[in-house]
Amino acid sequence: MTVKLGVNIDHIATIREARKIREPDPVTAALMAELAGCMGITVHLREDKRHIQDRDVRLLRGTVTTKLNLKISPTAEMLQFATNVQPDMVTLVQENHQEITIEGGLNVAAKVDELSKFVTTLKNNDIAVSLFIEPETDQVKAAKKVGADFVEFNTGKYATDCELGSLQEVEREISAIEDMTMLARKYGLRVLAGHGLNYRNVGAIAAIDGIEELNIGHSIVARSVYVGMEKAVKEMLEQIRNAG
């Protein structure tokens, strides 16, 4: 299976919002990433609107030609926005206003009834639904129970262990993601992964059989500062292709 790359362009908007002006434009970044060969664009519309804005998402809906994946927290306001804009996919995530970036996966097992309603509404509007979760058995089972189409495994701990942990800890995280990928596919769920992945650590995750797509943002945006978005995306695609 060829692993696809979805590019998260949130931090293009982070740079823009530092000055509250018009540039750099995340819509332009999305176009450049698509032209470089990525197969999807991801944005996280946070409740505090710290980077991506409502207008960005609407413009992206009219310009993205691959797949638009909108990450949102499961609130009534965000649900209404998503059904109005009609992205190709919605990924439900846990959100904490005090966090710098997403700190952990959505606890689906603790919110089965609530999330089932969100998932049903989105699917009734022809929007595919993914859940950003930890690679844990109870979360995978709950994702199946609420009717999700996809799960996206949080690779944040793996990424941290690659930088600060032992080889044993890294191998333990890879094994957990491998096992949960097999379980998710057994339940008929399609599998994505992301968070903290970069040019150094992406290979081991891209090599896991059953993962269809990796969502990567910060490292690509950071690299693009030096080499441009097109080259940064192509370099990441090369790392993914070489993982096999």
N, C-alpha and C positions, 0 to 999 in steps of 0.2 A: 504494500500500500504506500503510495506517495503522500508524504505528509505535507499539508498545505500551510501556508503562512498567512496569518491575519495580522495586520499592522495596527497597533493602537496609537492614535495620533493625539491623545490627550495633552501630551507635554509640549506639542507645538502651540496649543492654546495656552498652556501655562506660561510660556515665554511671552505671548501676546498680552495676557492679562497682567503681567508684571508692570506694563506701562499703560494698560487700558486703551490701546490704540488698535489699528486694523491689521497689523502685521506682527509676526508671520501668520499667514492664513491657513488654518487646518484643512480647509477644503482644497487648497492648492496642494498641500502635502499629501492628501489622500489620492489626488489624481497622479502625482508623481510616483507614489508607492504602487499604485495599480499598473502604471506604465512600466515599472521595474519588474513586475511579475508576481506581486502578492495576489492572493485570492480572496481577500476580504479586508474590510476596514472596520475597526472597533473604536467606539467612543464610550466613555462613561459620563453620563449626565448626572452629576452629583446634585444632591438637594441644595447645597450651598453655592452651586454654580461657580466653583473656584477656578475651573478652566473651560471646559466645553459649555457653550450656551445653547439655549433652545434654538436660536437662529442657525447655529452651526449644523445642528442635526437636521433641520428642515432643508438646508442647502445641500447637505450630504445626501439626503434622500433623493434629491433631484439630480445628483451628479455621479454617485457611486454606481459603477457598472458591474462590479463583482458581487459582493455581499456586504450589506450594512448590518453590523452587530451592535445593538444598543444595550449597554450595561446600565441597569437602574436598580435602585432599592425597591422592595415590594411595598410601595405606598399607593394610596388611591390617586394622588396627583400624578405620580409617575406612570401609573397604569393608563390614566386618561391620555396623557401625552403620547405614550407609545401607540395606543390604538388610533390616535389621530394621525400620527406621522407614518405609521406602517413600515417600520424597518423589516428587513428579511428575518432577523432573529433578535430576540430579547434575551439577555442573560441577567438573571436575578442575582444580586450580590448583597452581602452584608455591608452596611455602611455606618461608620462612626465619624461624627463631625470633627472630633479631635485628632483623628489619625492623619498621617501624611499621605499614605496610600493605603489600599485595602490590607487589613491586618490578618484576615482569616476568612475561611469559607462560610457560606450561609448555613446556618444550623437548620437544615430542612426537617430533620427528624423531630425537632421540637415545635414545628409549625406546619404540620401536615395539612390540617384542615384549612388554615388561612392561605397557604401557598397553593393548594388545590384549586381554590377559586380564582387566584391570579392566573394560573396556568390555563385553566379552562377558558377564561375570557380572552387571553392572548391567542390561543389556538383557534377559538371561534372567529377571530379576526384574521385568520390565515397567517399568523406570525409563529415561526418556530421558537421553541422555548428551551433555553439552556439554564442550568443552575451551577453557579460557581461554588464548589464544595471541597472539603478536605477529602483526601483519598482514604476514606474509612467505610467499613461495611455498612454501618447503620445509615450513613448519609446516602450511599448508593441505593440501598433498599428504599429509603424514603423518597428519593428522586423518582424511582420507578412508580412508587405509590401515588405520587401527586400528578403523574402523567407527563413528565418532562420528555422532550425529544432527545436532548443532549445533556451531558454533564461536562463541566470544565474543571479538571482537577487543579487545585492550588499547588503550584510548584515552589511556593515561597520558602518553605522549610528546606527543600532540596537545594535551592539556590544559596541560602544562607550557609548550609552545611558545606557546600562546595568552597566557600570563602573562609569559613571559620571552624568548621567541624572536622571530624576525623574521616578517613576513608570508610570506616565501618558505618558511620552515621550516613554518609552519602549513599552507600550501597543499600542500607536499610530503607531509605526513602525511595530509591529507584525500585526496589522490590515491592514496596507498598503500592506504588503507582502502577507497576506491572500487574499485580494481583487485582487491584480494583478496576483496572481497565478490562481485564478478563471477566470480572464479575458484572460490570456494567454492560458489556456486550452480550453476556449471557441473558441479561434482562431485556435486551433489545434497545439499550441506550447507546447512542453514538457518543464518542469520546473526544474531547478537546483538552488542552492543558495550557497553563500559562501562569505567569507572575514571577518576576525576578530572573527570567531566562535571558542569557546574553550570548555573545559569540564564543565564549569559553566553555559554557556549561550546557549548551543546547543539545549537543550531540547525543548524550545518553538518553534524553527524553524523546528526541526525534526517532531514536532507534527502537522504541517500544512498540511492539506489534499491536495494532488496534487503535492507536491514537491517530485521528484524522487531521487534526489541525492544531497549530501552536499560535497563541496570541501573544505577541511581543511588542512592547512599546518603548519603554525608557531607553534600553540599550541601543535601539535603532535610531531614535531621535538624538541621543547623545553622539552617536557615531556620525550622524548626518551633519552635525555642526562642523565637522572637519572635512568630510568627503562629499557631502550632498546626500539628499534623500535617495536618489536613484541608486547610487553606488552602495549606500548603507543597506538598502533592502536586498540588492543583488548579492552582497557579501553574506547576509544572513541566509538567504536561500541556498547559497553554496554550502554553508555549514550544515544545513538541514539535509541536503542531498547527499553529502558525504557521510552522514551518520550511519547509513546502512552497512 
